[in-house]
Amino acid sequence: MQELPFNIQKIAKLSMLTLTEQEEQKYETLLREALEGIETLPQAGDFQVQPQVIPMKLREDEIQPSTKREDLLASAPQVEAGCFVVPKIVE
């Protein structure tokens, strides 16, 4: 097996995930298989795909009124200085 260009434990730490040893092995295998599949793409050749014209009627862009800021803030459970207050999720 070739050395992977990444470290599963580092990816898990950056993702704030706690993985068991079995999960680490499972994800390493999945990522290795995905990389091997990607490596075969250049060997597949360059297929000359012709662009297709799909007739679809598009609407014109029109400016439409949006919801007023005051109405949005009124529906929030907690507001401070005109902003939504949410719990801290990133350390």
C-alpha positions as CSV (number, residue, x, y, z in Angstrom):
1,M,0.0,0.0,0.0
2,Q,1.2,3.5,-0.8
3,E,1.4,6.2,1.8
4,L,-1.6,8.4,1.8
5,P,-1.2,12.2,1.3
6,F,-3.2,12.9,4.4
7,N,-3.6,11.8,8.0
8,I,-7.0,10.4,9.1
9,Q,-6.4,11.4,12.8
10,K,-5.5,15.0,11.8
11,I,-8.7,15.2,9.6
12,A,-10.8,13.9,12.4
13,K,-9.3,16.4,14.9
14,L,-9.8,19.3,12.5
15,S,-13.4,18.1,12.0
16,M,-13.9,17.8,15.7
17,L,-14.7,14.1,15.4
18,T,-13.8,11.3,17.7
19,L,-13.1,8.2,15.7
20,T,-12.5,4.7,17.0
21,E,-9.6,2.7,15.5
22,Q,-12.0,0.7,13.4
23,E,-13.6,3.9,12.1
24,E,-10.2,5.3,11.2
25,Q,-9.3,2.2,9.3
26,K,-12.7,2.2,7.5
27,Y,-12.4,5.8,6.4
28,E,-8.8,5.4,5.4
29,T,-9.8,2.5,3.2
30,L,-12.7,4.5,1.7
31,L,-10.5,7.5,1.0
32,R,-7.7,5.3,-0.5
33,E,-10.3,3.6,-2.9
34,A,-11.6,7.1,-3.9
35,L,-8.1,8.3,-4.7
36,E,-7.3,5.2,-6.7
37,G,-10.5,5.8,-8.7
38,I,-9.5,9.4,-9.3
39,E,-6.0,8.3,-10.5
40,T,-7.6,6.1,-13.2
41,L,-9.5,9.1,-14.7
42,P,-6.6,10.2,-17.0
43,Q,-6.4,6.7,-18.4
44,A,-10.0,6.7,-19.3
45,G,-9.3,9.0,-22.2
46,D,-10.7,12.3,-23.5
47,F,-14.2,11.7,-24.7
48,Q,-15.4,14.4,-27.2
49,V,-18.7,15.3,-25.6
50,Q,-20.7,17.6,-27.8
51,P,-22.5,20.4,-26.0
52,Q,-26.3,20.0,-25.9
53,V,-28.8,22.7,-26.4
54,I,-31.8,22.3,-24.1
55,P,-34.7,24.6,-25.0
56,M,-36.0,26.0,-21.7
57,K,-37.9,29.2,-21.3
58,L,-36.2,31.4,-18.8
59,R,-37.9,34.1,-16.9
60,E,-36.7,37.6,-16.7
61,D,-35.0,38.7,-13.5
62,E,-37.2,41.0,-11.6
63,I,-36.5,42.8,-8.4
64,Q,-39.0,41.7,-5.7
65,P,-39.4,43.0,-2.2
66,S,-37.8,41.0,0.5
67,T,-38.8,40.5,4.1
68,K,-38.2,43.5,6.3
69,R,-35.3,43.3,8.7
70,E,-37.5,44.3,11.7
71,D,-39.9,41.4,10.9
72,L,-37.0,38.9,10.8
73,L,-35.6,40.2,14.0
74,A,-39.0,40.1,15.7
75,S,-39.2,36.3,15.1
76,A,-35.8,35.6,16.6
77,P,-35.7,34.2,20.2
78,Q,-32.9,36.6,21.2
79,V,-31.6,39.8,19.6
80,E,-28.8,42.2,20.6
81,A,-27.8,45.4,18.8
82,G,-29.9,44.5,15.8
83,C,-28.3,41.1,15.4
84,F,-29.3,37.5,16.1
85,V,-27.8,36.0,19.2
86,V,-26.8,32.4,18.8
87,P,-24.9,30.0,21.0
88,K,-21.1,29.8,20.5
89,I,-20.3,26.7,18.5
90,V,-16.6,27.2,17.5
91,E,-13.8,27.2,20.1
